[in-house]
Amino acid sequence: MSNDPEPPSKPRLPRNVWLLGWASFLNDVASEMIAPLLPSFLIDVLGGNKFHLGVIEGVADSLSSVLKLWAGGWSDRTGNRKGLVVRGYALAALVRPWLALATRPWHVFVVRALDRLGKGLRTAPRDAMIVDSTDSSLRGRAFGFHRAMDHLGAAVGPLLAWAFLWCWPDDLRTLFLLTLLPGLAVVALVVVGLKEPKRQTPAGRPFSLGLRHYSRGFHVYLVSLLIFTLGNSSDLFLLVRAEDLGVDKSLLPILWLVFHIAKSAGNIVGGRAVDRFGPKPLLFAGWLLYAVVYLGFALATTAWEIWALFLLYSVFYALSEPSEKTLVARLVGQQRTGLAYGWFNLLMGVAALPASLLFGALYEEFGVVPAFGSGSVLALAAMVVLAAVREDDRRLEATSR
């Protein structure tokens, strides 16, 4: 009998990562019961247009992102990341069903803005909590798992919406009301199960929202993200493009379902690849694929091409999402992690406003080629800046000043 020692078991993801993954799953079940139907509801039922959609999505995401910066910095200051996560999920759960009462486009704007403010409260503290809870060798897996659960929920949500509308066609308002149930389940999960992790850097340092604490590499990385996001408008425009090319409205939830299942599976694989190969090479590949796929959306002429492009687009997410957040952790270390994710989300969210406004205006006035082509060009420009990011830049460790 061999006396060789048994190979060590693979390290497991921490409890907090699992809980946050399931919280994102349930939250996205609720959110994505609405998302694929929102453009049709806004345009066909409430009398809005594509420009209104761009304003609603862009402003809501930008307001959310400003709050992410404050919430990330405040969670560093107080050490209470869980409280902000709970409040953020609770706000979204309570306001989302009010879409059922909307009668004007501006009503949708108010509900979406409050929903996104809830996201602003929870996102940076949640990402920092994942870093605090996870060994550095597992962070790609951790963020990949979290995003996979997020996308899995985004697949189940449209499936539930499709089943509901199959039984009760066009009863969108009742469907919107039912989103309260998974929303309340999220709140119960994070209140009961989530634990504040031990942090290497104690709370209580002076409150600051500045970037001076971080390395040049992190600064350059933020610039590359800003450029890329200026060309990355809301994915809801892809559903508009799908309808333009003949995808039936009743099939939009199924298209959204397939898209998110592919993103979920891809993030599991992508997260492991990040831990093995590093985040930067995979992010390069993801942004290059984005440029190609957006060009494909511009040139597509038939409905079947849309289905193929959505699957390719899911690969972009699998490559980029775990990479983006893992690279933040590598560039900032353990210092002011919440604030770092606040800046990460702020720049991406603030850029979402001009991105969605520009895309909506180009789409409405000039057509698909200028709209999607602008996204491809900006993705290539962002890759040039990303090439200048160095992970070994001297970190400016955040100390009380």
C-alpha positions, 0 to 999 in steps of 0.5 A: 500500500502506498504511503504517499500523502494524499494531495491537498484538497482544493481550498473552498470559497468562504461562507460570506462569498457563498451567501453574497452569491445567493443574495445576488442570485435572488436579487437578480431573479427579481430585477431580471423579471423586469429588465427584458420587458422594460423597453417594451413597457416604456415604449409601447405601454407608456409612450416613451422612446429610445432616447427616454430609455437612454436617459432613464438608464444612464441617469439611474446608473450614474446616481448609483455610482456616486453613492458607491464611492461614498458607501465604499469609503464609509465602509472602510471608515466604520468597518460596517460593510454588512449594514450598507449591504443590507440597506442596499438590498432592502431599498431595491426590494421595496421600490422595484414593485412600484413599477406596477403603478407607473403611467408615465415615463418619468414614473419609471425614471423615479423607480429605476433611480431608487432601485439603482441607489440601493445598488449604490449602497451595497455594491462597493462594500459587498465587493470589499467584503469578498476581498476581506473574506477571501485569500488572494489565490482565490479571488478570481474564483470568488468574483467569478462565482459571485458574478455567475450567481448574479447571471444565473438569477438573471436567467431564472428571472426572465424564465419566470417572467416568460412562464407568467406571461404565457399564462397571463399575457400582457399582465405586466403590472402584476408581474412587476408586483411579484418581484417583491417576493424574491426581494424580501428573501434577499434581505432575510438572507443577508440579515441572518447569515452574513458576518463581518470578516476580520480585516487586516486594516482596522476601521476608524481611519480618517474618512477620505474619498481621494485617490492619493492613497493608490498607485499609478497603476490603479490610476491608469487602470481607472482611465482605461475603464472610463474609456471602455465604459463610454462605449458600453451602453445599457444592454437593454439596447441590444434587446431593442436591436433584437426586436428591430431584426424580428425577434418576437417580443414573446421570445425576448425573455428566452433570449435574455435567459439563454444570454445569462445562463451562458454568462453564468457558466462562463464566469465560473470558468473565467474566474478560475482562469484569472487565478491561473493566468492573471487578470490583465491578459483575460481583460485584454481578450474580453475587450477585444471580443467586445469590439468584434461583437459590437461590430457584429450587432451593427452589421447583423441582418437576421434574427438568428444572427442576434442569438449567435451574437448574444452567445458571443457577447456572454464570452466577453462577460466571462473574460472581463468581469472576474478580471476587472475586479480581481485587478482592482484587488491586485493594484490596491492590496488590502488598503482602503479596499471599499474606497477602491471599489467605490472609485471603480464603480463610480467611473464605470457608472458615471460614464454610463450616462454619456454612454447611454445618451450617446448610444440612444441618440446615435441609434435614434438619429443615425442608425445602428452602424454609428451607435454600435461602431462607436462602442467598438472604437472606444473598446480598442482605445481602452485596450491601448491605455490598459497596456500601460497598467503595471501590477508591480507599481509601488503601492501608496499604502493607505495610512491615516494622515 
